[in-house]
Amino acid sequence: MAPLSGLPTRKAARDLLDATLEQRKPLEDALEHLSKRLDPRDRAAAHRIAAMVLRRLGCIDEVLAPFLRKEPPPPARHALRIGAAELLLLDTPAHAAVATAVALAPKAFAGLVNAVLRKVATEGPAALEGLDAPRLDTPQWLWAAWHAAYGPAVRAIAEAHRGPAPLDLTPAPGATPPEGAEILPTGSWRFAAGTRVTDLPGFAEGRFWVQDAAAALPALLLQARPGERIADLCAAPGGKTAQLAAAGAVVTAVERDAGRVARLSENLARLRLSAEIIRADAAAWSPAAPFDAILLDAPCTATGTIRRHPDVAHAKRPRDVQAAAEAQVRLLKAAAGMLKPGGRIIFATCSLQPEEGEAHLARAASLGLAHDPFTPGELPGLPEAISPAGCLRTRPDFWSARGGMDGFFAARFRRAG
């Protein structure tokens, strides 16, 4: 039998799959738990395996299906998925992939896992080649929703989800990009997927922070001016707060989760930027005085971030979209009440679902907020991201040759004065 030196890593990957697919916990939370018992290298390897399974789950299950007479229990199913991913997608030697998967499986299913994966090793590559991978790897309800919203582009969106996302950074004013950075048209710096941000020169000194190129756009479009009083609602982990503070605004960052408040504080301290941090539910909090401008990056289903968070595709359900949209209306209503007459607000979500984006245009009108459309000139280098209605709408397939971007919606409103 092959040495099982990689078994702890595979066990960790199995635990990640159990957390995300059975318990429907966010992959990031499951990874945080892993960090307590794995060194960084093993943790990264476990994440790589689990993320590959989550990205290609439909195809992996399709390849396994002919070799299974009935559905095995989750521990055995996850061992099979990990073994298949290693055989078909991760270039692991067959003997090692099969041996570690057999060791992962419950003893009663070890023989099944061994037999199935030996067949996958010989027959699986041809079977995988013949599959419609983008369609199979996208949950049916998401494919239908994206087809209704974006037409044939649904396939390009699904294609963009099949590989890991690059590392994007937002620079502090005056910072010089580290060697190897691609300077994107919107000002972000991009590095290859897998780059460790902590290894880049300038990280400890606070010269940049991690932020997808699309996630940096809402704060950019707010066009904060020095001395303006601006609220960043639902602020953690703090990338947008940092953008506003770096522009010279007087920022109040509101976040309700204690753990995320701590992370926000740590990030601002590393960046040597200051903001008033308020732990509160933005939907219920009231400021002492109204703000000049507000950035509301509202909690959402996050279907625009599947490139970075492949668990999202399997954790969310259609009912989650409606619940998120209703919560966003409550936040938007609260934000409208915090704004000076004539003040502006950027409402944003990292969702591809129109219910969490374009549908809010009509809802905002009923709250006394007038839509103030963006123009292509406000976003040089990315005119395709400005919709005919004057909203920001990015998709994962934009800049595909460069590695894509997250899916974001944003709209600008002004309070009637």
Secondary structure, DSSP 8 states (H G I E B T S, - for coil): ----TTHHHHHHHHHHHIIIIIS---HHHHHHHHTTTS-HHHHHHHHHHHHHHHHTHHHHHHHHGGG-SS---HHHHHHHHHHHHHHHTS---HHHHHHHHHHHS-GGGHHHHHHHHHHHHHHHHHHHHTS-HHHHTS-HHHHHHHHHHHTTHHHHHHHHTTS---EEEEE-TT----TT-EE-TTS-EEE-TT--GGGSTTTTTTSEEE--TTTTHHHHHHT--TT-EEEEES-TT-HHHHHHHHTT-EEEEEE--HHHHHHHHHHHHHHT---EEEES-TTT---SS-EEEEEEE-----GGGTTT-TTHHHH--HHHHHHHHHHHHHHHHHHHHTEEEEEEEEEEES---GGGTTTHHHHHHTTTEEE----GGGSTT-GGGB-TTS-EE--TTTTGGGT-----EEEEEEE--
